[in-house]
Structure formats: structure tokens, C-alpha cells
């Protein structure tokens, strides 16, 4: 059964989309079957996958609201060699339309139930909010990957998100877990970075990934070329970090399987 990972943080600008597409491309490069679901109305993950968000026939809106069959929504032609459910401004309306729909919080879970076995990983790029669309992702997922900056406001946001995940676990998705907390735009020369990192690692221990993602120009440039950084320039420090993150996640999955045996 494919693992569904929601990449979420209600704070914007923390690297959710960058993490989503680079992790997906890294996993696809290892011959794993990967799906990216863009739930952000900005459609950044769609554009960074080499897909024009203004030209797609169907988006996540159609999957969530209109019950459009999966095979009519999924796009298989991306620069990252993964499948994609696109997003554009239409997804904004989904937040409102879902309020009128029965069992609105499980729409995504139900839509993926028949196809998750076709994938090794399904990565969901959540919008920068904790609304109904993000709730759908949290109810559907197995794990939450939380990108964050090493600053005070990110600490505040992390605390809020952890409480939300706890509520979802108790009421809607008892299987949900925190896959890991990822430090992005990491600058070890900054004393605040070190202080925040130490605080989070002390409090949350193994929930924090060993890998950190440094600030890197190539990573910022890549989306404008419709590519993940590991395709645009796989030798840059940001690309190497995302490849290391993929290895860390794969190793973790292997270790879990060994323990189960």
C-alpha cells in the first residue's frame, strides 16, 4: 500500500512546495512510483512540475468536489517523472463548495482509496492554511511532513499545527503520525538558527529529520524553469540535501519493515 504524506504548515514561505516536488522527483529517480497532489490554489507545485496550470483540463477541485474519476484528473507528463493532480485558482472554490458536501472531510481519502496501491508515495502539497482543504489532506494521509524555518514565528506555527494534528488523530484519522519536521532555508551561520534547532530537537527528538535544507539560489531558480532542483542542477547543495532527505525517509521505511518482520 502506498504511503500518503501531507506536506503541511499553515505558515507560508517555509518551503512546502519546494520540498514536495524535490522529494517527489528524488523518489521517482529511484524508480519508485510517485504521485503529487497540488492542493494549493496558487498552483506552484503544478508549474514547478512543468505543467501549465492555466491549460489543464481538470484539477484537484474536480477530484474533491465534482467526483471526476481519478484517471481524468491525473497528469502523467511532468518534468519530475511523477504523476500529478494539478491545481490553479479553481481550487479556491473547493474550500467553499466542500461546505455543502456530505462527509466533506473525507473526500480526498475516498478519492485515493482505489488508487493508492498504484503508488509507492503520494505527496500532498497543502495550502498555507488549516482550512477544509488541508483537513482533507490530514484525514487522508499516513504521515505529515512539516517544513519550518528556524525562527520564532515558525515555532509558534509548529505548536499550533501539532495541536491540530492531535485533534485530527483523536476525531478523524487515528492512523496519522508526524513523519518528520524538516528545517528549510537553513543557515548555520545564524545564531538564532542554532538556538531554534536545539530547542526543537530537544523537545521533539527523533521527530526531527537529521537532514536540513540549506538556502540555495539554484533551488529558488528551478521552479521558473518548470523543474525540481534535483533536475535543474543535481549537484547544488540544495539538491544534494533533498536527495539525502529521500534516502533518510527510505532508510526509515526499510527499518520499519525489518522491525515488523
N, C-alpha and C positions, 0 to 999 in steps of 0.2 A: 504494500500500500504506500502510495506517495506521501511524502511529508509536506504539510502545508505550513508555511512560515509567513506570518504577518510582520511586515517591517513598519513599525508604528512609533510615533511620538507626536503629541499634539503641538509641539513647538516646531515652527517652520525653520528651514535653513540648517538642519542638522545633518543632512546627507542621506535622507531616506531613499530618495530616488537613485542617487549615485550608488549607494550600497546595493540596492535591489538589482540594477542592471549589471553591475560588475560582478556581483556574486552569481547571478544567473548565467552570465557569459562564462565565468570561470568554471561553473559546474557543467555547462554544456560542452566546454572544451575537453572535459574528461569523459565525453561520450554518454553522459547522463541525460535523460530526457527531462526537459525543464519547461515550465510554463510561468510566465509573468502576467499578473493581473494588475492593470493600472486602474486604481480606484480614485485617483486624484484628478479632478476636473481640469487642472492645468495641462494634463496630458504630457508631462515632461518625460516620463518613462517611455511613452509611445514614440515621441520624437527622437529620444536618445537610442531607440531601437531601430532607427532608420525607417520609421513608418510615419507618413504624413497624417497627423490627427484630423486634418480637415477633409481628407479624402477617403477615410474608412467607411465601409458600408454599415457597420454595426459596432457598438461599444459596450462597455460594462453596463451602461444604462439598459440596453436591450436584454442583457442576461438577467439583471436584477429585477427589472420592472415588467418587461414585456414577455418574459418566458421564452425568448428566442432560443432555439436549440443551440447547444454549445458549438457544433460544427459550423454554424452560420455566423458565429461571433469570433471564433479564434482565427488569428492570422499566423501563418507559418513562415512567412518570408520576412525575417528580421536579420539585421547585421550580426546579432549575437548568437545565431543558430538555435534560438529557443522559440517556443510558441508564445503568442501574445494575445491578451484580450485588451484592446485599446481603450483609451479614454480621451474625451475632449469636453467642451463646455456642456454637452448634453448631460453628463454625469451630475452636474449641479442640480438638475431637476429631480434626479433619483432620490435625493435627500427628502424632498417634499412629497413626491409620489409614493414613496415607501410608507409614509404615514397612513396612507389609505389602504394598504395591502395587508391581508391576513398573514399572520406569522412572519411579520416583516423582518425580524432579526435573524431568521434562518434562511433567507432567500439565497444567499451565496453558498451556504453549506449544502443546501438541497441541490443547487445547480451543479456543484462539483462532485456530488456523491457518485455519479455514474462514470466520471472520467478520471478521478484521482489516481486510480490504479494504472493509468496510462503514463504516469509521470513519476520520476524519482523525487523531484522537488517542485513545489508550486510556491512561488514567491509573490506576495501581495504588497503592492506599494500603496500604503494608506494615505489619505489626505491629512493635512496638518490640523486635525480637529478630533474631538472624541464624540462625533455625531453618529447618526444611524448607519452611515456607510462604514465607518471604522468599526462600529459594533458588529456589523455583519462579518467583517474580517476576523474579529476576535472570537466570534462564535464558531466560525468555520475552521479556524487554524488549530494546529497541534502545538505550535510554539510561537512566541513573539520575540523578534529580534529588535532591540531598542538602540538605535544610534543616538549618541548625545555628544554635545560639546563639553569641554572641561571648563564650565563657567557656572556662576551662581544660579542664573535663571534656568539652566538645564537641570540643575539639582532639584529645583522646585518642581519643574515639569516631570522629572522622573518620579518623584514622590507621588504626584497626582496620578500618573499613569499606572504605577504599581497598585495603587488602591483600586483603580478601575478594573485592572486585570483580576484582582482578588474578588471583586463583586461579580464579574463575568464567570469566574470559576465556581462560585457558590450558587449562582442562579441559572446559568445558561450553558456553560461549557466546562464540566468538571475535569475534562482531559487537558485543558490549556496549561501550558507551562511557559516559563521565561526561558527562551533558548539562549539568550545572552545579551549583555549590554556591551555596545561597541563604541569606543572613543573615536570620533572622527575629527578631521581638521586638527589633528594632534600636533602640538608644538612643544617639544620637551624643553625648549629654552625659556618658556614662560613659567614662572614660579607658581602662578595660580593653577596652571595645568597639572603640575605635580601634586599640589595640595588637594585639588578636586579628585584626581585619580586615586590618591591614597585613601581619601575618605570613602569613596565608592567601593574600592577593593576591600577595605577593612570591614565595611558594613555588609557587602553582598558576596564577597569571596569568589567562589567558583562560578558565580553567575556572570562574571565579567570576563569577556574574551581576553586571552593573552595578547592577541593581535591588536594593534592600534593602526589607524589610518592617518597618515601624515597629510598636512597641507601640501598640495601639489598642483602646479599650473597645468600639467598635461591632463589631469583628472578633470579639471574645470573646462578645458578646451574641448575634450572629446565629445560631449553631447551636441555641440554645434555642428559636428561632422556626422551626426546620427550614429554614433558608435559608443560602445563601452570603452573605458580607458584601456582595458587589457587588450583590446583590438587596435585601438588608435596608437598606443605606444606601450607594449607589454613590458618594456624594460624600465619604465619610470618607477619611482619609489611608490607612488600610489597604486599602480597596477600590481607590483610585487606584493604589496600589503594585502590587496584583495585576494590574490592567489593564495597567500598564506592563510587568510581567513577561511577560504574554501577548504583548504587542507585541514585546518583545525576542526571545522564542522564535520568533515568526512571522517576524520580520526575519531571524533566523539561518537559518531553513529556506529562505527566499527566496534568501538569499545562497549557500547550498549548491547550490541548483538552478542558479543563474546560473553558478557555477564548473563544474558538471558539463556545462553546455551549452558 
